[in-house]
Amino acid sequence: MRMVYFAWVREQVGVPEEDVAPPAAVVTIADLVDWLAGRSEAHATAFARRDRLRAARDQEFVPLNTPIDGAAEIAIFPPVTGG
């Protein structure tokens, strides 16, 4: 699965995207965030405040409790504001 990071999440993780193969126990995006936080100190810092994260599953905005269900891409980013 391809992970894509935007804005300060990308800055904290240190890469714009990465390919990951989470274990079968990871079934929701929230589970994925928890699993990713264990990959490195940078990931842990980026995902420390889940309330400051938003997600998209295959380019559709979704809540963090959304099942992964074979998604090709998950994007993680801070809240988006517009003007």
Biopython code that builds the backbone (N, CA, C, O; Angstrom):
import numpy as np
from Bio.PDB.StructureBuilder import StructureBuilder

atoms = [
    (1, "MET", "N", (0.855, -1.167, 0.000)),
    (1, "MET", "CA", (0.000, 0.000, 0.000)),
    (1, "MET", "C", (0.907, 1.237, 0.000)),
    (1, "MET", "O", (1.952, 1.270, 0.650)),
    (2, "ARG", "N", (0.485, 2.209, -0.722)),
    (2, "ARG", "CA", (1.256, 3.449, -0.800)),
    (2, "ARG", "C", (0.727, 4.440, 0.230)),
    (2, "ARG", "O", (-0.472, 4.713, 0.293)),
    (3, "MET", "N", (1.642, 4.973, 1.035)),
    (3, "MET", "CA", (1.324, 6.026, 1.992)),
    (3, "MET", "C", (1.817, 7.341, 1.404)),
    (3, "MET", "O", (2.932, 7.424, 0.890)),
    (4, "VAL", "N", (0.975, 8.367, 1.485)),
    (4, "VAL", "CA", (1.344, 9.693, 0.997)),
    (4, "VAL", "C", (1.149, 10.667, 2.152)),
    (4, "VAL", "O", (0.124, 10.646, 2.835)),
    (5, "TYR", "N", (2.143, 11.516, 2.359)),
    (5, "TYR", "CA", (2.103, 12.473, 3.468)),
    (5, "TYR", "C", (2.160, 13.893, 2.925)),
    (5, "TYR", "O", (2.861, 14.168, 1.952)),
    (6, "PHE", "N", (1.415, 14.794, 3.563)),
    (6, "PHE", "CA", (1.368, 16.183, 3.126)),
    (6, "PHE", "C", (1.687, 17.142, 4.268)),
    (6, "PHE", "O", (1.497, 16.825, 5.442)),
    (7, "ALA", "N", (2.176, 18.319, 3.895)),
    (7, "ALA", "CA", (2.426, 19.442, 4.801)),
    (7, "ALA", "C", (3.352, 19.038, 5.948)),
    (7, "ALA", "O", (4.369, 18.386, 5.711)),
    (8, "TRP", "N", (3.020, 19.413, 7.185)),
    (8, "TRP", "CA", (3.930, 19.149, 8.297)),
    (8, "TRP", "C", (4.039, 17.656, 8.607)),
    (8, "TRP", "O", (5.022, 17.241, 9.221)),
    (9, "VAL", "N", (3.073, 16.842, 8.207)),
    (9, "VAL", "CA", (3.194, 15.392, 8.393)),
    (9, "VAL", "C", (4.381, 14.895, 7.560)),
    (9, "VAL", "O", (5.199, 14.116, 8.049)),
    (10, "ARG", "N", (4.473, 15.340, 6.316)),
    (10, "ARG", "CA", (5.592, 14.972, 5.443)),
    (10, "ARG", "C", (6.914, 15.452, 6.036)),
    (10, "ARG", "O", (7.905, 14.721, 6.034)),
    (11, "GLU", "N", (6.921, 16.671, 6.538)),
    (11, "GLU", "CA", (8.148, 17.210, 7.139)),
    (11, "GLU", "C", (8.593, 16.385, 8.336)),
    (11, "GLU", "O", (9.785, 16.128, 8.504)),
    (12, "GLN", "N", (7.646, 15.969, 9.171)),
    (12, "GLN", "CA", (7.980, 15.173, 10.354)),
    (12, "GLN", "C", (8.459, 13.770, 9.984)),
    (12, "GLN", "O", (9.456, 13.293, 10.527)),
    (13, "VAL", "N", (7.757, 13.112, 9.068)),
    (13, "VAL", "CA", (8.123, 11.753, 8.674)),
    (13, "VAL", "C", (9.444, 11.760, 7.910)),
    (13, "VAL", "O", (10.254, 10.843, 8.049)),
    (14, "GLY", "N", (9.656, 12.797, 7.102)),
    (14, "GLY", "CA", (10.911, 12.930, 6.371)),
    (14, "GLY", "C", (10.875, 12.426, 4.939)),
    (14, "GLY", "O", (11.878, 12.504, 4.228)),
    (15, "VAL", "N", (9.725, 11.909, 4.507)),
    (15, "VAL", "CA", (9.557, 11.467, 3.117)),
    (15, "VAL", "C", (8.156, 11.842, 2.647)),
    (15, "VAL", "O", (7.231, 11.889, 3.457)),
    (16, "PRO", "N", (7.983, 12.107, 1.360)),
    (16, "PRO", "CA", (6.644, 12.447, 0.867)),
    (16, "PRO", "C", (5.723, 11.238, 0.730)),
    (16, "PRO", "O", (4.501, 11.364, 0.814)),
    (17, "GLU", "N", (6.324, 10.060, 0.517)),
    (17, "GLU", "CA", (5.523, 8.845, 0.387)),
    (17, "GLU", "C", (6.400, 7.625, 0.661)),
    (17, "GLU", "O", (7.628, 7.693, 0.614)),
    (18, "GLU", "N", (5.735, 6.515, 0.948)),
    (18, "GLU", "CA", (6.441, 5.254, 1.156)),
    (18, "GLU", "C", (5.470, 4.107, 0.918)),
    (18, "GLU", "O", (4.258, 4.255, 1.073)),
    (19, "ASP", "N", (6.022, 2.971, 0.541)),
    (19, "ASP", "CA", (5.230, 1.757, 0.383)),
    (19, "ASP", "C", (5.343, 0.947, 1.663)),
    (19, "ASP", "O", (6.441, 0.741, 2.180)),
    (20, "VAL", "N", (4.207, 0.487, 2.175)),
    (20, "VAL", "CA", (4.189, -0.273, 3.420)),
    (20, "VAL", "C", (3.349, -1.529, 3.241)),
    (20, "VAL", "O", (2.477, -1.594, 2.375)),
    (21, "ALA", "N", (3.625, -2.511, 4.065)),
    (21, "ALA", "CA", (2.851, -3.759, 4.085)),
    (21, "ALA", "C", (2.480, -4.049, 5.530)),
    (21, "ALA", "O", (3.149, -4.840, 6.195)),
    (22, "PRO", "N", (1.408, -3.408, 6.028)),
    (22, "PRO", "CA", (1.026, -3.604, 7.424)),
    (22, "PRO", "C", (0.544, -5.035, 7.680)),
    (22, "PRO", "O", (0.084, -5.716, 6.763)),
    (23, "PRO", "N", (0.654, -5.478, 8.925)),
    (23, "PRO", "CA", (0.174, -6.825, 9.257)),
    (23, "PRO", "C", (-1.353, -6.908, 9.168)),
    (23, "PRO", "O", (-2.042, -5.889, 9.132)),
    (24, "ALA", "N", (-1.858, -8.122, 9.132)),
    (24, "ALA", "CA", (-3.293, -8.364, 8.980)),
    (24, "ALA", "C", (-4.129, -7.730, 10.087)),
    (24, "ALA", "O", (-5.298, -7.414, 9.868)),
    (25, "ALA", "N", (-3.555, -7.538, 11.264)),
    (25, "ALA", "CA", (-4.285, -6.949, 12.390)),
    (25, "ALA", "C", (-4.609, -5.469, 12.163)),
    (25, "ALA", "O", (-5.442, -4.907, 12.874)),
    (26, "VAL", "N", (-3.974, -4.844, 11.200)),
    (26, "VAL", "CA", (-4.217, -3.431, 10.876)),
    (26, "VAL", "C", (-5.384, -3.389, 9.897)),
    (26, "VAL", "O", (-5.227, -3.695, 8.715)),
    (27, "VAL", "N", (-6.565, -3.005, 10.404)),
    (27, "VAL", "CA", (-7.762, -3.044, 9.556)),
    (27, "VAL", "C", (-8.375, -1.678, 9.272)),
    (27, "VAL", "O", (-9.143, -1.537, 8.320)),
    (28, "THR", "N", (-8.052, -0.675, 10.077)),
    (28, "THR", "CA", (-8.579, 0.677, 9.848)),
    (28, "THR", "C", (-7.410, 1.635, 9.657)),
    (28, "THR", "O", (-6.258, 1.295, 9.926)),
    (29, "ILE", "N", (-7.724, 2.821, 9.197)),
    (29, "ILE", "CA", (-6.682, 3.838, 9.055)),
    (29, "ILE", "C", (-6.120, 4.198, 10.430)),
    (29, "ILE", "O", (-4.921, 4.448, 10.555)),
    (30, "ALA", "N", (-6.956, 4.227, 11.450)),
    (30, "ALA", "CA", (-6.463, 4.494, 12.807)),
    (30, "ALA", "C", (-5.451, 3.431, 13.238)),
    (30, "ALA", "O", (-4.415, 3.758, 13.819)),
    (31, "ASP", "N", (-5.750, 2.158, 12.954)),
    (31, "ASP", "CA", (-4.794, 1.082, 13.237)),
    (31, "ASP", "C", (-3.497, 1.309, 12.478)),
    (31, "ASP", "O", (-2.406, 1.105, 13.011)),
    (32, "LEU", "N", (-3.628, 1.731, 11.233)),
    (32, "LEU", "CA", (-2.462, 1.985, 10.391)),
    (32, "LEU", "C", (-1.597, 3.097, 10.971)),
    (32, "LEU", "O", (-0.372, 2.986, 11.006)),
    (33, "VAL", "N", (-2.240, 4.168, 11.424)),
    (33, "VAL", "CA", (-1.506, 5.277, 12.050)),
    (33, "VAL", "C", (-0.754, 4.780, 13.280)),
    (33, "VAL", "O", (0.410, 5.129, 13.477)),
    (34, "ASP", "N", (-1.410, 3.967, 14.108)),
    (34, "ASP", "CA", (-0.738, 3.403, 15.283)),
    (34, "ASP", "C", (0.459, 2.554, 14.875)),
    (34, "ASP", "O", (1.530, 2.665, 15.471)),
    (35, "TRP", "N", (0.286, 1.719, 13.877)),
    (35, "TRP", "CA", (1.364, 0.850, 13.402)),
    (35, "TRP", "C", (2.514, 1.672, 12.824)),
    (35, "TRP", "O", (3.682, 1.399, 13.098)),
    (36, "LEU", "N", (2.172, 2.682, 12.021)),
    (36, "LEU", "CA", (3.203, 3.541, 11.443)),
    (36, "LEU", "C", (3.991, 4.279, 12.519)),
    (36, "LEU", "O", (5.198, 4.480, 12.383)),
    (37, "ALA", "N", (3.310, 4.681, 13.585)),
    (37, "ALA", "CA", (3.991, 5.408, 14.671)),
    (37, "ALA", "C", (5.111, 4.586, 15.292)),
    (37, "ALA", "O", (6.038, 5.146, 15.877)),
    (38, "GLY", "N", (5.034, 3.273, 15.172)),
    (38, "GLY", "CA", (6.074, 2.405, 15.705)),
    (38, "GLY", "C", (7.241, 2.179, 14.763)),
    (38, "GLY", "O", (8.210, 1.516, 15.136)),
    (39, "ARG", "N", (7.173, 2.711, 13.557)),
    (39, "ARG", "CA", (8.241, 2.486, 12.569)),
    (39, "ARG", "C", (9.506, 3.272, 12.854)),
    (39, "ARG", "O", (10.606, 2.793, 12.580)),
    (40, "SER", "N", (9.366, 4.466, 13.398)),
    (40, "SER", "CA", (10.540, 5.294, 13.681)),
    (40, "SER", "C", (10.145, 6.418, 14.629)),
    (40, "SER", "O", (8.962, 6.668, 14.859)),
    (41, "GLU", "N", (11.136, 7.080, 15.165)),
    (41, "GLU", "CA", (10.872, 8.233, 16.022)),
    (41, "GLU", "C", (10.181, 9.348, 15.241)),
    (41, "GLU", "O", (9.303, 10.034, 15.765)),
    (42, "ALA", "N", (10.584, 9.520, 13.983)),
    (42, "ALA", "CA", (9.972, 10.545, 13.133)),
    (42, "ALA", "C", (8.490, 10.251, 12.914)),
    (42, "ALA", "O", (7.662, 11.158, 12.990)),
    (43, "HIS", "N", (8.151, 8.990, 12.642)),
    (43, "HIS", "CA", (6.750, 8.608, 12.480)),
    (43, "HIS", "C", (5.985, 8.837, 13.785)),
    (43, "HIS", "O", (4.868, 9.352, 13.771)),
    (44, "ALA", "N", (6.583, 8.457, 14.898)),
    (44, "ALA", "CA", (5.928, 8.627, 16.198)),
    (44, "ALA", "C", (5.602, 10.089, 16.449)),
    (44, "ALA", "O", (4.520, 10.410, 16.941)),
    (45, "THR", "N", (6.520, 10.968, 16.119)),
    (45, "THR", "CA", (6.293, 12.403, 16.297)),
    (45, "THR", "C", (5.184, 12.900, 15.377)),
    (45, "THR", "O", (4.312, 13.660, 15.799)),
    (46, "ALA", "N", (5.220, 12.471, 14.122)),
    (46, "ALA", "CA", (4.219, 12.922, 13.150)),
    (46, "ALA", "C", (2.808, 12.492, 13.527)),
    (46, "ALA", "O", (1.847, 13.219, 13.276)),
    (47, "PHE", "N", (2.680, 11.295, 14.137)),
    (47, "PHE", "CA", (1.363, 10.742, 14.428)),
    (47, "PHE", "C", (0.976, 10.823, 15.895)),
    (47, "PHE", "O", (0.020, 10.173, 16.320)),
    (48, "ALA", "N", (1.703, 11.608, 16.669)),
    (48, "ALA", "CA", (1.454, 11.704, 18.116)),
    (48, "ALA", "C", (0.085, 12.301, 18.436)),
    (48, "ALA", "O", (-0.541, 11.895, 19.415)),
    (49, "ARG", "N", (-0.388, 13.237, 17.648)),
    (49, "ARG", "CA", (-1.675, 13.893, 17.912)),
    (49, "ARG", "C", (-2.674, 13.511, 16.824)),
    (49, "ARG", "O", (-2.830, 14.215, 15.827)),
    (50, "ARG", "N", (-3.332, 12.402, 17.033)),
    (50, "ARG", "CA", (-4.274, 11.904, 16.039)),
    (50, "ARG", "C", (-5.394, 12.904, 15.766)),
    (50, "ARG", "O", (-5.937, 12.928, 14.662)),
    (51, "ASP", "N", (-5.748, 13.724, 16.747)),
    (51, "ASP", "CA", (-6.797, 14.729, 16.548)),
    (51, "ASP", "C", (-6.391, 15.801, 15.542)),
    (51, "ASP", "O", (-7.232, 16.571, 15.080)),
    (52, "ARG", "N", (-5.104, 15.851, 15.202)),
    (52, "ARG", "CA", (-4.616, 16.822, 14.226)),
    (52, "ARG", "C", (-4.360, 16.187, 12.865)),
    (52, "ARG", "O", (-3.684, 16.780, 12.024)),
    (53, "LEU", "N", (-4.890, 14.994, 12.641)),
    (53, "LEU", "CA", (-4.672, 14.284, 11.382)),
    (53, "LEU", "C", (-5.972, 14.077, 10.623)),
    (53, "LEU", "O", (-7.033, 13.873, 11.214)),
    (54, "ARG", "N", (-5.870, 14.131, 9.332)),
    (54, "ARG", "CA", (-6.981, 13.797, 8.439)),
    (54, "ARG", "C", (-6.467, 12.736, 7.473)),
    (54, "ARG", "O", (-5.259, 12.540, 7.341)),
    (55, "ALA", "N", (-7.390, 12.051, 6.798)),
    (55, "ALA", "CA", (-6.975, 10.972, 5.906)),
    (55, "ALA", "C", (-7.813, 10.951, 4.636)),
    (55, "ALA", "O", (-8.926, 11.473, 4.576)),
    (56, "ALA", "N", (-7.225, 10.323, 3.626)),
    (56, "ALA", "CA", (-7.942, 10.028, 2.390)),
    (56, "ALA", "C", (-7.599, 8.591, 2.008)),
    (56, "ALA", "O", (-6.444, 8.171, 2.080)),
    (57, "ARG", "N", (-8.615, 7.856, 1.603)),
    (57, "ARG", "CA", (-8.443, 6.473, 1.123)),
    (57, "ARG", "C", (-8.699, 6.489, -0.376)),
    (57, "ARG", "O", (-9.799, 6.812, -0.824)),
    (58, "ASP", "N", (-7.683, 6.140, -1.142)),
    (58, "ASP", "CA", (-7.782, 6.185, -2.600)),
    (58, "ASP", "C", (-8.380, 7.509, -3.075)),
    (58, "ASP", "O", (-9.291, 7.536, -3.902)),
    (59, "GLN", "N", (-7.848, 8.601, -2.534)),
    (59, "GLN", "CA", (-8.151, 9.988, -2.905)),
    (59, "GLN", "C", (-9.567, 10.447, -2.543)),
    (59, "GLN", "O", (-10.103, 11.367, -3.161)),
    (60, "GLU", "N", (-10.164, 9.805, -1.547)),
    (60, "GLU", "CA", (-11.472, 10.231, -1.027)),
    (60, "GLU", "C", (-11.333, 10.509, 0.467)),
    (60, "GLU", "O", (-10.883, 9.639, 1.213)),
    (61, "PHE", "N", (-11.710, 11.699, 0.914)),
    (61, "PHE", "CA", (-11.622, 12.045, 2.330)),
    (61, "PHE", "C", (-12.458, 11.080, 3.158)),
    (61, "PHE", "O", (-13.613, 10.805, 2.832)),
    (62, "VAL", "N", (-11.863, 10.567, 4.234)),
    (62, "VAL", "CA", (-12.547, 9.606, 5.100)),
    (62, "VAL", "C", (-12.117, 9.823, 6.548)),
    (62, "VAL", "O", (-11.047, 10.378, 6.797)),
    (63, "PRO", "N", (-12.941, 9.392, 7.507)),
    (63, "PRO", "CA", (-12.524, 9.449, 8.912)),
    (63, "PRO", "C", (-11.465, 8.373, 9.194)),
    (63, "PRO", "O", (-11.323, 7.406, 8.446)),
    (64, "LEU", "N", (-10.736, 8.570, 10.281)),
    (64, "LEU", "CA", (-9.654, 7.644, 10.626)),
    (64, "LEU", "C", (-10.148, 6.239, 10.966)),
    (64, "LEU", "O", (-9.372, 5.286, 10.904)),
    (65, "ASN", "N", (-11.418, 6.097, 11.321)),
    (65, "ASN", "CA", (-11.928, 4.763, 11.655)),
    (65, "ASN", "C", (-12.387, 3.976, 10.411)),
    (65, "ASN", "O", (-12.999, 2.916, 10.540)),
    (66, "THR", "N", (-12.093, 4.488, 9.233)),
    (66, "THR", "CA", (-12.457, 3.828, 7.980)),
    (66, "THR", "C", (-11.602, 2.577, 7.765)),
    (66, "THR", "O", (-10.387, 2.618, 7.955)),
    (67, "PRO", "N", (-12.227, 1.475, 7.371)),
    (67, "PRO", "CA", (-11.451, 0.269, 7.048)),
    (67, "PRO", "C", (-10.532, 0.505, 5.850)),
    (67, "PRO", "O", (-10.852, 1.272, 4.942)),
    (68, "ILE", "N", (-9.395, -0.165, 5.870)),
    (68, "ILE", "CA", (-8.457, -0.069, 4.759)),
    (68, "ILE", "C", (-8.979, -0.843, 3.558)),
    (68, "ILE", "O", (-8.904, -0.359, 2.428)),
    (69, "ASP", "N", (-9.512, -2.049, 3.791)),
    (69, "ASP", "CA", (-10.144, -2.868, 2.741)),
    (69, "ASP", "C", (-9.408, -2.863, 1.406)),
    (69, "ASP", "O", (-10.021, -2.574, 0.378)),
    (70, "GLY", "N", (-8.136, -3.168, 1.390)),
    (70, "GLY", "CA", (-7.390, -3.279, 0.146)),
    (70, "GLY", "C", (-7.123, -1.977, -0.571)),
    (70, "GLY", "O", (-6.930, -1.973, -1.787)),
    (71, "ALA", "N", (-7.106, -0.881, 0.144)),
    (71, "ALA", "CA", (-6.827, 0.418, -0.480)),
    (71, "ALA", "C", (-5.450, 0.402, -1.141)),
    (71, "ALA", "O", (-4.513, -0.205, -0.624)),
    (72, "ALA", "N", (-5.338, 1.063, -2.273)),
    (72, "ALA", "CA", (-4.056, 1.192, -2.958)),
    (72, "ALA", "C", (-3.240, 2.333, -2.362)),
    (72, "ALA", "O", (-2.010, 2.290, -2.352)),
    (73, "GLU", "N", (-3.948, 3.373, -1.857)),
    (73, "GLU", "CA", (-3.249, 4.555, -1.344)),
    (73, "GLU", "C", (-3.997, 5.130, -0.144)),
    (73, "GLU", "O", (-5.221, 5.263, -0.151)),
    (74, "ILE", "N", (-3.229, 5.462, 0.877)),
    (74, "ILE", "CA", (-3.749, 6.190, 2.035)),
    (74, "ILE", "C", (-2.931, 7.462, 2.164)),
    (74, "ILE", "O", (-1.702, 7.407, 2.188)),
    (75, "ALA", "N", (-3.594, 8.599, 2.248)),
    (75, "ALA", "CA", (-2.913, 9.877, 2.448)),
    (75, "ALA", "C", (-3.214, 10.375, 3.844)),
    (75, "ALA", "O", (-4.342, 10.272, 4.328)),
    (76, "ILE", "N", (-2.192, 10.917, 4.486)),
    (76, "ILE", "CA", (-2.336, 11.500, 5.830)),
    (76, "ILE", "C", (-1.888, 12.950, 5.741)),
    (76, "ILE", "O", (-0.850, 13.253, 5.154)),
    (77, "PHE", "N", (-2.678, 13.844, 6.329)),
    (77, "PHE", "CA", (-2.396, 15.270, 6.218)),
    (77, "PHE", "C", (-3.045, 16.010, 7.367)),
    (77, "PHE", "O", (-3.923, 15.469, 8.038)),
    (78, "PRO", "N", (-2.620, 17.252, 7.603)),
    (78, "PRO", "CA", (-3.261, 18.061, 8.645)),
    (78, "PRO", "C", (-4.620, 18.572, 8.138)),
    (78, "PRO", "O", (-4.912, 18.485, 6.945)),
    (79, "PRO", "N", (-5.438, 19.100, 9.042)),
    (79, "PRO", "CA", (-6.719, 19.680, 8.615)),
    (79, "PRO", "C", (-6.510, 20.716, 7.523)),
    (79, "PRO", "O", (-5.547, 21.482, 7.554)),
    (80, "VAL", "N", (-7.407, 20.733, 6.573)),
    (80, "VAL", "CA", (-7.314, 21.634, 5.436)),
    (80, "VAL", "C", (-8.267, 22.809, 5.659)),
    (80, "VAL", "O", (-9.423, 22.627, 6.041)),
    (81, "THR", "N", (-7.764, 23.998, 5.417)),
    (81, "THR", "CA", (-8.628, 25.183, 5.492)),
    (81, "THR", "C", (-8.603, 25.880, 4.143)),
    (81, "THR", "O", (-7.650, 25.744, 3.376)),
    (82, "GLY", "N", (-9.633, 26.607, 3.872)),
    (82, "GLY", "CA", (-9.705, 27.311, 2.596)),
    (82, "GLY", "C", (-10.101, 28.753, 2.799)),
    (82, "GLY", "O", (-10.508, 29.159, 3.888)),
    (83, "GLY", "N", (-9.977, 29.502, 1.760)),
    (83, "GLY", "CA", (-10.286, 30.902, 1.883)),
    (83, "GLY", "C", (-11.271, 31.359, 0.869)),
    (83, "GLY", "O", (-11.635, 32.535, 0.849)),
]
sb = StructureBuilder()
sb.init_structure("model")
sb.init_model(0)
sb.init_chain("A")
sb.init_seg("    ")
for serial, (resi, resn, name, xyz) in enumerate(atoms, 1):
    if name == "N":
        sb.init_residue(resn, " ", resi, " ")
    sb.init_atom(name, np.array(xyz, "f"), 0.0, 1.0, " ", f" {name:<3s}", serial, name[0])
structure = sb.get_structure()
